[in-house]
Amino acid sequence: MNLSDLPLTPSTTTMRFTVSDDQAGTERFHLTFRVTRSP
């Protein structure tokens, strides 16, 4: 399934992209993709 197959709109889609470095020097990659559909 491709994301392009979903009827996504800015009002129903929330994307968060975070890249952080901790004190150990390891890179952490976090991606959150949430789709809320109105009833």
mmCIF file of the N, C-alpha and C atoms, coordinates in Angstrom:
data_MODEL
# 
_entry.id   MODEL 
# 
loop_
_atom_site.group_PDB 
_atom_site.id 
_atom_site.type_symbol 
_atom_site.label_atom_id 
_atom_site.label_alt_id 
_atom_site.label_comp_id 
_atom_site.label_asym_id 
_atom_site.label_entity_id 
_atom_site.label_seq_id 
_atom_site.pdbx_PDB_ins_code 
_atom_site.Cartn_x 
_atom_site.Cartn_y 
_atom_site.Cartn_z 
_atom_site.occupancy 
_atom_site.B_iso_or_equiv 
_atom_site.pdbx_formal_charge 
_atom_site.auth_seq_id 
_atom_site.auth_comp_id 
_atom_site.auth_asym_id 
_atom_site.auth_atom_id 
_atom_site.pdbx_PDB_model_num 
ATOM 1   N N  . MET A 1 1  ? 0.842   -1.203 0.000  1.00 0.00 ? 1  MET A N  1 
ATOM 2   C CA . MET A 1 1  ? 0.000   0.000  0.000  1.00 0.00 ? 1  MET A CA 1 
ATOM 3   C C  . MET A 1 1  ? 0.873   1.246  0.000  1.00 0.00 ? 1  MET A C  1 
ATOM 4   N N  . ASN A 1 2  ? 0.532   2.168  -0.853 1.00 0.00 ? 2  ASN A N  1 
ATOM 5   C CA . ASN A 1 2  ? 1.270   3.422  -0.939 1.00 0.00 ? 2  ASN A CA 1 
ATOM 6   C C  . ASN A 1 2  ? 0.482   4.535  -0.271 1.00 0.00 ? 2  ASN A C  1 
ATOM 7   N N  . LEU A 1 3  ? 1.208   5.481  0.302  1.00 0.00 ? 3  LEU A N  1 
ATOM 8   C CA . LEU A 1 3  ? 0.536   6.614  0.943  1.00 0.00 ? 3  LEU A CA 1 
ATOM 9   C C  . LEU A 1 3  ? -0.251  7.422  -0.071 1.00 0.00 ? 3  LEU A C  1 
ATOM 10  N N  . SER A 1 4  ? 0.189   7.357  -1.340 1.00 0.00 ? 4  SER A N  1 
ATOM 11  C CA . SER A 1 4  ? -0.483  8.128  -2.380 1.00 0.00 ? 4  SER A CA 1 
ATOM 12  C C  . SER A 1 4  ? -1.858  7.552  -2.684 1.00 0.00 ? 4  SER A C  1 
ATOM 13  N N  . ASP A 1 5  ? -2.100  6.322  -2.204 1.00 0.00 ? 5  ASP A N  1 
ATOM 14  C CA . ASP A 1 5  ? -3.405  5.699  -2.438 1.00 0.00 ? 5  ASP A CA 1 
ATOM 15  C C  . ASP A 1 5  ? -4.454  6.193  -1.443 1.00 0.00 ? 5  ASP A C  1 
ATOM 16  N N  . LEU A 1 6  ? -3.991  6.870  -0.400 1.00 0.00 ? 6  LEU A N  1 
ATOM 17  C CA . LEU A 1 6  ? -4.913  7.350  0.619  1.00 0.00 ? 6  LEU A CA 1 
ATOM 18  C C  . LEU A 1 6  ? -5.332  8.783  0.337  1.00 0.00 ? 6  LEU A C  1 
ATOM 19  N N  . PRO A 1 7  ? -6.612  9.078  0.545  1.00 0.00 ? 7  PRO A N  1 
ATOM 20  C CA . PRO A 1 7  ? -7.127  10.441 0.346  1.00 0.00 ? 7  PRO A CA 1 
ATOM 21  C C  . PRO A 1 7  ? -6.703  11.338 1.509  1.00 0.00 ? 7  PRO A C  1 
ATOM 22  N N  . LEU A 1 8  ? -5.468  11.796 1.469  1.00 0.00 ? 8  LEU A N  1 
ATOM 23  C CA . LEU A 1 8  ? -4.951  12.570 2.591  1.00 0.00 ? 8  LEU A CA 1 
ATOM 24  C C  . LEU A 1 8  ? -5.122  14.057 2.361  1.00 0.00 ? 8  LEU A C  1 
ATOM 25  N N  . THR A 1 9  ? -5.483  14.750 3.422  1.00 0.00 ? 9  THR A N  1 
ATOM 26  C CA . THR A 1 9  ? -5.586  16.205 3.365  1.00 0.00 ? 9  THR A CA 1 
ATOM 27  C C  . THR A 1 9  ? -4.928  16.774 4.611  1.00 0.00 ? 9  THR A C  1 
ATOM 28  N N  . PRO A 1 10 ? -4.446  18.005 4.545  1.00 0.00 ? 10 PRO A N  1 
ATOM 29  C CA . PRO A 1 10 ? -3.765  18.616 5.691  1.00 0.00 ? 10 PRO A CA 1 
ATOM 30  C C  . PRO A 1 10 ? -4.623  18.606 6.957  1.00 0.00 ? 10 PRO A C  1 
ATOM 31  N N  . SER A 1 11 ? -5.930  18.590 6.800  1.00 0.00 ? 11 SER A N  1 
ATOM 32  C CA . SER A 1 11 ? -6.807  18.652 7.968  1.00 0.00 ? 11 SER A CA 1 
ATOM 33  C C  . SER A 1 11 ? -6.918  17.297 8.658  1.00 0.00 ? 11 SER A C  1 
ATOM 34  N N  . THR A 1 12 ? -6.582  16.234 7.949  1.00 0.00 ? 12 THR A N  1 
ATOM 35  C CA . THR A 1 12 ? -6.755  14.902 8.516  1.00 0.00 ? 12 THR A CA 1 
ATOM 36  C C  . THR A 1 12 ? -5.429  14.179 8.685  1.00 0.00 ? 12 THR A C  1 
ATOM 37  N N  . THR A 1 13 ? -4.347  14.836 8.300  1.00 0.00 ? 13 THR A N  1 
ATOM 38  C CA . THR A 1 13 ? -3.056  14.172 8.339  1.00 0.00 ? 13 THR A CA 1 
ATOM 39  C C  . THR A 1 13 ? -2.072  14.952 9.193  1.00 0.00 ? 13 THR A C  1 
ATOM 40  N N  . THR A 1 14 ? -1.398  14.252 10.087 1.00 0.00 ? 14 THR A N  1 
ATOM 41  C CA . THR A 1 14 ? -0.379  14.883 10.919 1.00 0.00 ? 14 THR A CA 1 
ATOM 42  C C  . THR A 1 14 ? 0.916   14.103 10.800 1.00 0.00 ? 14 THR A C  1 
ATOM 43  N N  . MET A 1 15 ? 1.968   14.774 10.349 1.00 0.00 ? 15 MET A N  1 
ATOM 44  C CA . MET A 1 15 ? 3.251   14.110 10.222 1.00 0.00 ? 15 MET A CA 1 
ATOM 45  C C  . MET A 1 15 ? 4.275   14.817 11.091 1.00 0.00 ? 15 MET A C  1 
ATOM 46  N N  . ARG A 1 16 ? 5.061   14.028 11.822 1.00 0.00 ? 16 ARG A N  1 
ATOM 47  C CA . ARG A 1 16 ? 6.089   14.628 12.672 1.00 0.00 ? 16 ARG A CA 1 
ATOM 48  C C  . ARG A 1 16 ? 7.420   13.949 12.401 1.00 0.00 ? 16 ARG A C  1 
ATOM 49  N N  . PHE A 1 17 ? 8.441   14.756 12.185 1.00 0.00 ? 17 PHE A N  1 
ATOM 50  C CA . PHE A 1 17 ? 9.755   14.237 11.854 1.00 0.00 ? 17 PHE A CA 1 
ATOM 51  C C  . PHE A 1 17 ? 10.764  14.792 12.853 1.00 0.00 ? 17 PHE A C  1 
ATOM 52  N N  . THR A 1 18 ? 11.427  13.887 13.562 1.00 0.00 ? 18 THR A N  1 
ATOM 53  C CA . THR A 1 18 ? 12.364  14.338 14.591 1.00 0.00 ? 18 THR A CA 1 
ATOM 54  C C  . THR A 1 18 ? 13.678  13.573 14.509 1.00 0.00 ? 18 THR A C  1 
ATOM 55  N N  . VAL A 1 19 ? 14.774  14.306 14.477 1.00 0.00 ? 19 VAL A N  1 
ATOM 56  C CA . VAL A 1 19 ? 16.099  13.691 14.522 1.00 0.00 ? 19 VAL A CA 1 
ATOM 57  C C  . VAL A 1 19 ? 16.867  14.327 15.668 1.00 0.00 ? 19 VAL A C  1 
ATOM 58  N N  . SER A 1 20 ? 17.355  13.496 16.578 1.00 0.00 ? 20 SER A N  1 
ATOM 59  C CA . SER A 1 20 ? 18.056  14.042 17.734 1.00 0.00 ? 20 SER A CA 1 
ATOM 60  C C  . SER A 1 20 ? 19.329  13.252 18.038 1.00 0.00 ? 20 SER A C  1 
ATOM 61  N N  . ASP A 1 21 ? 20.279  13.903 18.664 1.00 0.00 ? 21 ASP A N  1 
ATOM 62  C CA . ASP A 1 21 ? 21.514  13.247 19.072 1.00 0.00 ? 21 ASP A CA 1 
ATOM 63  C C  . ASP A 1 21 ? 21.587  13.247 20.600 1.00 0.00 ? 21 ASP A C  1 
ATOM 64  N N  . ASP A 1 22 ? 21.778  12.066 21.175 1.00 0.00 ? 22 ASP A N  1 
ATOM 65  C CA . ASP A 1 22 ? 21.915  12.023 22.625 1.00 0.00 ? 22 ASP A CA 1 
ATOM 66  C C  . ASP A 1 22 ? 23.382  12.211 23.009 1.00 0.00 ? 22 ASP A C  1 
ATOM 67  N N  . GLN A 1 23 ? 23.666  12.232 24.281 1.00 0.00 ? 23 GLN A N  1 
ATOM 68  C CA . GLN A 1 23 ? 25.029  12.505 24.750 1.00 0.00 ? 23 GLN A CA 1 
ATOM 69  C C  . GLN A 1 23 ? 25.990  11.375 24.382 1.00 0.00 ? 23 GLN A C  1 
ATOM 70  N N  . ALA A 1 24 ? 25.436  10.199 24.084 1.00 0.00 ? 24 ALA A N  1 
ATOM 71  C CA . ALA A 1 24 ? 26.281  9.065  23.715 1.00 0.00 ? 24 ALA A CA 1 
ATOM 72  C C  . ALA A 1 24 ? 26.758  9.189  22.268 1.00 0.00 ? 24 ALA A C  1 
ATOM 73  N N  . GLY A 1 25 ? 26.143  10.098 21.527 1.00 0.00 ? 25 GLY A N  1 
ATOM 74  C CA . GLY A 1 25 ? 26.566  10.317 20.152 1.00 0.00 ? 25 GLY A CA 1 
ATOM 75  C C  . GLY A 1 25 ? 25.816  9.440  19.168 1.00 0.00 ? 25 GLY A C  1 
ATOM 76  N N  . THR A 1 26 ? 24.801  8.744  19.645 1.00 0.00 ? 26 THR A N  1 
ATOM 77  C CA . THR A 1 26 ? 24.018  7.900  18.741 1.00 0.00 ? 26 THR A CA 1 
ATOM 78  C C  . THR A 1 26 ? 22.855  8.704  18.179 1.00 0.00 ? 26 THR A C  1 
ATOM 79  N N  . GLU A 1 27 ? 22.598  8.511  16.907 1.00 0.00 ? 27 GLU A N  1 
ATOM 80  C CA . GLU A 1 27 ? 21.528  9.260  16.270 1.00 0.00 ? 27 GLU A CA 1 
ATOM 81  C C  . GLU A 1 27 ? 20.216  8.497  16.404 1.00 0.00 ? 27 GLU A C  1 
ATOM 82  N N  . ARG A 1 28 ? 19.190  9.229  16.812 1.00 0.00 ? 28 ARG A N  1 
ATOM 83  C CA . ARG A 1 28 ? 17.874  8.609  16.931 1.00 0.00 ? 28 ARG A CA 1 
ATOM 84  C C  . ARG A 1 28 ? 16.932  9.191  15.889 1.00 0.00 ? 28 ARG A C  1 
ATOM 85  N N  . PHE A 1 29 ? 16.266  8.309  15.202 1.00 0.00 ? 29 PHE A N  1 
ATOM 86  C CA . PHE A 1 29 ? 15.361  8.722  14.128 1.00 0.00 ? 29 PHE A CA 1 
ATOM 87  C C  . PHE A 1 29 ? 13.941  8.350  14.518 1.00 0.00 ? 29 PHE A C  1 
ATOM 88  N N  . HIS A 1 30 ? 13.075  9.359  14.552 1.00 0.00 ? 30 HIS A N  1 
ATOM 89  C CA . HIS A 1 30 ? 11.693  9.107  14.948 1.00 0.00 ? 30 HIS A CA 1 
ATOM 90  C C  . HIS A 1 30 ? 10.737  9.709  13.925 1.00 0.00 ? 30 HIS A C  1 
ATOM 91  N N  . LEU A 1 31 ? 9.865   8.870  13.410 1.00 0.00 ? 31 LEU A N  1 
ATOM 92  C CA . LEU A 1 31 ? 8.886   9.342  12.433 1.00 0.00 ? 31 LEU A CA 1 
ATOM 93  C C  . LEU A 1 31 ? 7.492   8.911  12.865 1.00 0.00 ? 31 LEU A C  1 
ATOM 94  N N  . THR A 1 32 ? 6.617   9.887  12.990 1.00 0.00 ? 32 THR A N  1 
ATOM 95  C CA . THR A 1 32 ? 5.249   9.583  13.393 1.00 0.00 ? 32 THR A CA 1 
ATOM 96  C C  . THR A 1 32 ? 4.283   10.019 12.298 1.00 0.00 ? 32 THR A C  1 
ATOM 97  N N  . PHE A 1 33 ? 3.475   9.079  11.874 1.00 0.00 ? 33 PHE A N  1 
ATOM 98  C CA . PHE A 1 33 ? 2.502   9.382  10.826 1.00 0.00 ? 33 PHE A CA 1 
ATOM 99  C C  . PHE A 1 33 ? 1.116   8.971  11.308 1.00 0.00 ? 33 PHE A C  1 
ATOM 100 N N  . ARG A 1 34 ? 0.238   9.936  11.448 1.00 0.00 ? 34 ARG A N  1 
ATOM 101 C CA . ARG A 1 34 ? -1.096  9.652  11.970 1.00 0.00 ? 34 ARG A CA 1 
ATOM 102 C C  . ARG A 1 34 ? -2.178  10.166 11.030 1.00 0.00 ? 34 ARG A C  1 
ATOM 103 N N  . VAL A 1 35 ? -3.145  9.316  10.776 1.00 0.00 ? 35 VAL A N  1 
ATOM 104 C CA . VAL A 1 35 ? -4.264  9.715  9.922  1.00 0.00 ? 35 VAL A CA 1 
ATOM 105 C C  . VAL A 1 35 ? -5.565  9.553  10.691 1.00 0.00 ? 35 VAL A C  1 
ATOM 106 N N  . THR A 1 36 ? -6.293  10.631 10.809 1.00 0.00 ? 36 THR A N  1 
ATOM 107 C CA . THR A 1 36 ? -7.568  10.572 11.511 1.00 0.00 ? 36 THR A CA 1 
ATOM 108 C C  . THR A 1 36 ? -8.706  10.781 10.509 1.00 0.00 ? 36 THR A C  1 
ATOM 109 N N  . ARG A 1 37 ? -9.639  9.869  10.520 1.00 0.00 ? 37 ARG A N  1 
ATOM 110 C CA . ARG A 1 37 ? -10.766 9.966  9.587  1.00 0.00 ? 37 ARG A CA 1 
ATOM 111 C C  . ARG A 1 37 ? -12.025 10.333 10.349 1.00 0.00 ? 37 ARG A C  1 
ATOM 112 N N  . SER A 1 38 ? -12.713 11.318 9.831  1.00 0.00 ? 38 SER A N  1 
ATOM 113 C CA . SER A 1 38 ? -13.950 11.748 10.493 1.00 0.00 ? 38 SER A CA 1 
ATOM 114 C C  . SER A 1 38 ? -15.033 10.694 10.271 1.00 0.00 ? 38 SER A C  1 
ATOM 115 N N  . PRO A 1 39 ? -15.880 10.458 11.244 1.00 0.00 ? 39 PRO A N  1 
ATOM 116 C CA . PRO A 1 39 ? -16.931 9.441  11.158 1.00 0.00 ? 39 PRO A CA 1 
ATOM 117 C C  . PRO A 1 39 ? -17.963 9.767  10.081 1.00 0.00 ? 39 PRO A C  1 
# 
